[in-house]
Amino acid sequence: MNKEKVLLENLITSKQNIQRKIMEMKRGVIDSENYFREAFKPIIEPLSTHVKQNVICNTRSTELENKAETPCISEEDNDDELNSSYENFLNNRPKSTRYDKSYGMYYDKDSDSYKIGKHSVTFSHGKLLLLNKYYQFTPGLWSLLCEKEPKNTTIADIESYYNILKTSGVHLKADGKPRTSRYHKWVTVVKPLYDRMKMEEKQFNEEISKINENTTPRINLKSFNNHLSSSSAKRRKITQEFEPFDFNPEANSSMSTNPVVEKMFNFTSSPKTMKGSGLYKDVLPQTQLVYYDDPNELVTRLNLLTSSQSVGNTGVNNEIISILEELRERNIIV
């Protein structure tokens, strides 16, 4: 009888759920909720399965009969708060105005997925995956990505959001200019991070220009070649006048009787042996020596060279290899 009763109750509950979903489909509400719930399903399910643990504080045995038990605050309250935030985001985002659509996540109906900028976002075990890089999806990072006025953020959340902005470019327009705004999120969060990006880019360009100035200058023949290939450059015939040469054998007849000349061309049967060391040839390699006082200077230089190499500069490979060899010789790296 108990099994039949339970089965009957389950059938009644299922019938009510089916009727409720049919009514919601008619109102067009269930479609939007399913999109949000499926996207955040890996995050909501682990949080919803946690069991609330109330720790009972130790009290005296004589007070147990007169006073009620006082539960202490558990560490899972933060998880419950995060779970409720996700639930509120899923249920109210389509019609709420407190969520951000300019500098964070948005739902793309065509691909049926969430995106940041032009890049899709997935969730796995409480982490956000963007462009093959994972970010810890904390309440602070969630607030930075989804809300117009972020709250409860930490330094780690700001750094994660900064890297997301750099990789996704969601704060930039199609022409590369920033999406300025008068609202709270742009003024207090996005604009300082954008200024930091510009400052780092300026410092990097200055270091690259210093490296280019220290390299050996090359002769620029572009302007000369352009002049030769231009139509205004005309060929000119160059002539050189030579003075006439008069050959008079009588004037040079004394050469045959000059004793000095005779000694010069006096050949004998046993010529003298001449010894010599040959010609000197400069074979020293042209090596540019760089002096340093602190190994930290080498590490800083190595970071700069690797950054330059990552953007396409292939002329720094030899210097990178030399710095790595020097650091290995000093047992700084293995």
C-alpha positions in Angstrom: 0.0 0.0 0.0 2.8 2.4 0.8 4.5 1.9 -2.5 1.2 2.5 -4.4 0.6 5.6 -2.3 4.1 6.9 -3.1 3.6 6.1 -6.8 0.3 7.9 -6.9 1.8 11.0 -5.2 4.6 11.0 -7.8 2.1 10.8 -10.6 0.1 13.7 -9.2 3.3 15.8 -8.8 4.4 15.0 -12.4 1.0 15.9 -13.7 1.1 19.3 -11.9 4.6 20.0 -13.2 3.6 19.2 -16.8 0.6 21.5 -16.5 2.8 24.3 -15.1 5.4 23.9 -17.8 2.7 24.0 -20.5 1.4 27.3 -19.1 4.9 28.7 -18.9 5.6 27.7 -22.5 2.5 29.6 -23.5 3.7 32.7 -21.8 7.2 32.3 -23.4 9.0 32.3 -20.0 10.4 28.8 -20.0 12.6 29.3 -23.1 14.7 32.1 -21.5 15.0 30.2 -18.2 16.3 27.0 -19.9 19.0 29.0 -21.7 20.4 30.4 -18.5 20.0 27.2 -16.5 21.7 25.0 -19.0 24.6 27.5 -19.3 25.2 27.6 -15.5 24.2 24.0 -14.8 27.8 22.9 -13.9 27.9 25.6 -11.2 24.4 25.4 -9.8 24.2 21.7 -9.3 27.3 21.3 -7.1 26.2 24.2 -5.0 22.6 23.0 -4.6 23.7 19.6 -3.5 25.6 20.8 -0.5 24.0 19.9 2.8 23.6 22.7 5.3 25.6 22.0 8.3 24.8 23.8 11.5 27.4 23.5 14.1 26.1 23.6 17.6 28.2 25.6 20.0 29.3 24.0 23.2 27.3 25.2 26.1 27.1 24.1 29.7 25.0 21.0 30.5 22.9 23.0 33.0 21.9 25.5 30.3 20.8 22.9 27.7 17.4 22.5 29.5 16.6 26.2 29.7 18.2 27.7 26.6 17.7 26.8 23.0 20.6 25.5 20.9 22.6 28.3 19.2 24.0 27.3 15.8 27.2 28.9 14.6 27.7 30.3 11.1 29.1 27.7 8.8 31.5 28.3 5.9 28.9 27.2 3.4 26.9 30.4 3.9 29.1 31.9 1.2 28.3 29.1 -1.2 24.6 29.5 -0.4 24.9 33.3 -1.1 26.7 32.6 -4.4 24.1 30.0 -5.3 21.3 32.4 -4.6 23.1 35.1 -6.7 23.3 32.6 -9.7 19.6 31.7 -9.2 18.7 35.4 -9.2 20.8 36.0 -12.2 19.2 33.2 -14.2 15.7 34.1 -13.2 15.8 37.9 -13.5 18.4 38.7 -16.1 16.1 38.9 -19.1 14.0 41.6 -17.4 16.3 43.1 -14.8 18.3 46.3 -15.4 21.0 45.7 -12.7 23.0 43.4 -15.0 25.7 44.6 -17.4 25.6 43.9 -21.1 28.5 46.1 -22.3 31.6 44.9 -20.4 30.7 41.4 -19.4 28.8 38.2 -20.4 25.8 38.2 -22.7 23.7 35.5 -24.2 24.0 34.8 -28.0 20.8 33.3 -29.4 22.4 32.2 -32.7 25.1 30.0 -31.0 22.9 29.2 -27.9 25.8 30.0 -25.6 27.2 32.8 -23.4 29.9 35.0 -24.8 32.4 37.7 -23.7 33.0 39.9 -26.7 33.2 37.5 -29.6 34.4 34.5 -27.7 32.3 31.7 -26.2 32.4 31.0 -22.5 32.0 27.6 -20.8 31.9 26.6 -17.1 33.4 23.5 -15.5 33.8 22.6 -11.8 33.3 26.2 -10.7 35.8 27.7 -13.2 35.2 29.9 -16.2 36.9 28.8 -19.5 37.8 31.6 -22.0 40.2 31.1 -24.9 41.7 27.9 -23.4 42.4 29.7 -20.0 40.6 28.9 -16.8 39.5 31.6 -14.3 38.2 30.9 -10.8 34.6 31.8 -10.9 34.2 33.6 -7.6 31.3 35.8 -6.4 33.6 38.8 -7.0 34.4 37.8 -10.6 30.8 37.0 -11.2 29.8 40.5 -10.0 32.4 42.1 -12.3 31.2 40.2 -15.3 27.5 40.4 -14.8 26.6 43.4 -12.7 26.6 47.1 -13.5 27.9 48.0 -9.9 30.3 45.2 -8.9 30.6 44.4 -5.2 32.5 42.1 -2.9 35.5 42.0 -5.2 39.1 41.0 -4.3 42.5 41.8 -5.9 42.5 38.3 -7.5 39.1 39.0 -9.0 40.3 42.4 -10.4 43.4 40.6 -11.9 41.2 37.9 -13.5 38.8 40.5 -14.9 41.8 42.5 -16.2 43.2 39.5 -18.1 39.7 38.8 -19.4 39.5 42.3 -20.8 42.9 42.0 -22.4 42.2 38.7 -24.1 38.6 39.3 -25.2 38.7 43.1 -26.0 35.1 43.4 -24.8 35.8 47.0 -23.7 36.9 48.1 -27.2 34.9 49.1 -30.2 35.5 47.7 -33.7 38.0 50.5 -34.5 40.0 49.8 -31.3 38.8 52.7 -29.3 37.4 52.2 -25.8 33.6 52.0 -25.1 33.4 55.0 -22.8 30.4 55.5 -20.6 29.2 57.7 -17.7 28.1 54.8 -15.6 29.6 53.5 -12.4 31.3 50.4 -13.9 33.3 52.3 -16.6 34.4 55.1 -14.3 35.5 53.0 -11.3 36.5 49.6 -12.8 37.0 49.5 -16.6 38.6 52.8 -17.2 41.4 52.3 -14.6 42.2 48.9 -16.1 42.2 50.4 -19.6 44.7 53.1 -18.4 46.9 50.4 -17.0 46.9 48.5 -20.4 47.9 51.7 -22.2 50.7 52.4 -19.7 52.1 48.9 -20.0 51.9 49.1 -23.8 53.8 52.4 -23.7 56.5 51.0 -21.5 56.9 48.0 -23.8 57.2 50.2 -26.9 59.9 52.4 -25.1 61.9 49.3 -24.3 61.7 48.1 -27.9 62.8 51.4 -29.2 65.8 51.3 -26.8 66.8 48.0 -28.2 66.5 49.2 -31.7 68.7 52.2 -30.9 71.4 50.0 -29.4 71.7 47.8 -32.5 74.2 48.5 -35.3 72.8 51.1 -37.7 72.3 50.1 -41.3 72.7 52.2 -44.4 69.4 53.2 -45.7 69.6 52.9 -49.5 65.8 53.2 -50.1 65.9 56.9 -51.1 68.9 56.4 -53.4 67.2 53.4 -55.1 64.0 55.4 -55.4 66.0 58.1 -57.1 67.5 55.7 -59.6 64.2 54.1 -60.4 62.3 57.4 -60.7 61.6 58.9 -64.1 63.4 62.2 -63.3 66.7 60.5 -63.0 68.4 60.8 -66.4 71.5 59.0 -67.6 74.4 61.2 -68.4 77.4 60.4 -70.6 80.6 61.0 -68.7 83.8 61.5 -70.7 87.4 61.9 -69.4 90.1 63.6 -71.3 93.6 62.0 -71.3 96.9 63.8 -71.9 98.8 62.6 -75.0 101.7 60.2 -74.3 104.9 60.5 -76.3 107.1 57.5 -76.5 110.7 58.3 -77.0 113.1 55.3 -76.8 116.2 57.5 -76.9 115.2 59.2 -73.7 115.0 55.9 -71.8 118.2 54.4 -73.3 120.1 55.0 -70.1 118.2 52.2 -68.4 120.4 49.6 -70.1 123.6 51.1 -68.8 122.4 52.1 -65.3 124.4 50.0 -62.7 121.6 50.2 -60.2 119.2 48.6 -62.6 121.7 45.9 -63.5 122.1 44.9 -59.8 118.3 44.6 -59.5 118.1 42.1 -62.4 121.3 40.3 -61.6 120.2 36.6 -61.5 122.5 33.9 -60.1 122.5 30.1 -60.1 121.9 29.9 -56.3 119.2 32.4 -55.3 118.8 33.4 -51.7 116.1 31.7 -49.6 113.4 34.1 -48.3 111.4 33.4 -45.2 108.3 35.1 -43.9 105.3 34.6 -41.6 102.7 35.4 -44.2 100.0 38.1 -44.1 98.0 38.8 -41.0 94.3 38.2 -41.3 91.8 39.7 -38.8 89.6 36.7 -37.7 88.3 38.0 -34.4 84.5 37.7 -34.3 82.6 40.9 -33.8 81.0 40.1 -30.5 79.0 42.7 -28.6 79.8 42.4 -24.9 77.1 43.3 -22.3 78.2 43.9 -18.7 75.9 43.5 -15.7 76.1 43.8 -11.9 73.0 42.1 -10.7 71.4 38.8 -12.0 68.0 40.5 -11.7 69.1 42.7 -14.6 69.5 39.5 -16.7 66.0 38.3 -15.7 64.5 41.7 -16.5 66.2 41.7 -19.9 65.1 38.1 -20.5 61.5 39.0 -19.8 61.7 41.9 -22.2 63.3 39.8 -25.0 60.7 37.0 -24.6 57.9 39.6 -24.9 59.6 41.0 -28.0 59.9 37.5 -29.4 56.2 36.7 -28.8 55.2 39.7 -31.0 57.2 38.5 -33.9 60.8 39.9 -33.4 63.1 37.0 -34.5 66.4 38.9 -34.0 66.6 38.3 -30.3 67.0 34.5 -30.3 70.8 34.6 -29.8 70.7 37.0 -26.9 68.0 34.9 -25.2 70.2 31.8 -25.5 73.2 33.7 -24.1 71.2 34.9 -21.1 69.9 31.4 -20.4 73.4 30.0 -20.5 74.7 32.7 -18.2 71.9 32.0 -15.7 72.6 28.2 -15.8 76.3 28.8 -15.2 75.5 30.9 -12.1 73.1 28.1 -10.9 70.2 30.5 -10.9 68.1 28.2 -13.1 68.4 24.5 -13.9 
